[in-house]
Amino acid sequence: MKAKTNRDVGLIGRQLYSHTSLVRTIEHERMHVMQLQVFGKPKSLEQEGGWERGAYASEDQFLSHFNGRAG
C-alpha cells in the first residue's frame, strides 16, 4: 500500500481523521488483502458478508495491539 502525505497547510487543525479511525481503516483493509490472498475472490454474497464481519471484528483487537494493550 502506498500513502501520500498531504502537506496542505489549510488542513492543519481540521482533524479530518482521528488516529483511531485511521488505524481501524488500515486494519480493516489489511484483513481484506489477507482474505483475498488466502481464499481468492469471494464466491458468494454470503462469503463476502462473512469477510466483512471478520474485517470489522479484527479492528478492535488490532487497535488494542497497536496501542500496546495486546491480550
C-alpha positions in Angstrom: 0.0 0.0 0.0 1.3 3.4 -0.9 0.3 6.5 1.1 0.9 10.2 0.1 1.2 12.9 2.7 -1.0 15.9 2.0 1.0 18.9 3.3 -1.7 21.5 2.6 -1.4 24.0 5.5 -5.2 24.6 5.2 -5.8 21.2 6.6 -3.8 21.8 9.8 -6.1 21.5 12.9 -9.1 20.3 11.0 -8.7 16.7 12.4 -10.2 15.1 9.3 -9.3 11.6 10.6 -8.6 10.6 14.1 -5.7 8.3 15.0 -8.2 5.6 15.9 -10.1 5.9 12.7 -7.0 5.6 10.6 -5.7 2.5 12.4 -9.1 0.8 12.2 -9.3 1.5 8.4 -5.8 0.2 7.8 -6.5 -3.0 9.7 -9.9 -3.5 8.0 -8.4 -3.2 4.6 -5.3 -5.3 5.6 -7.7 -8.1 6.6 -9.4 -8.0 3.1 -6.0 -8.3 1.4 -5.2 -11.3 3.5 -8.6 -12.8 2.8 -8.0 -12.4 -1.0 -4.5 -13.9 -0.7 -5.7 -17.0 1.1 -9.1 -17.6 -0.5 -9.2 -15.7 -3.7 -12.3 -13.6 -4.7 -15.4 -14.3 -2.6 -17.7 -16.8 -4.4 -21.0 -15.7 -2.9 -22.7 -12.8 -1.2 -22.7 -14.9 2.0 -19.0 -15.3 1.9 -18.5 -11.6 1.2 -20.6 -10.8 4.2 -18.6 -13.1 6.3 -15.4 -11.4 5.2 -16.9 -8.0 6.1 -17.9 -9.3 9.6 -14.4 -10.7 10.1 -12.7 -7.5 9.0 -14.8 -5.4 11.4 -14.2 -7.9 14.2 -10.4 -7.6 13.7 -10.4 -3.8 14.2 -10.8 -3.6 18.0 -8.2 -6.4 18.5 -5.7 -4.7 16.2 -6.3 -1.3 17.8 -5.6 -2.8 21.2 -2.4 -4.4 19.9 -1.4 -1.2 18.1 -1.8 0.8 21.3 0.2 -1.7 23.3 -2.7 -3.4 25.1 -2.4 -6.8 23.4 -4.1 -9.6 25.2 
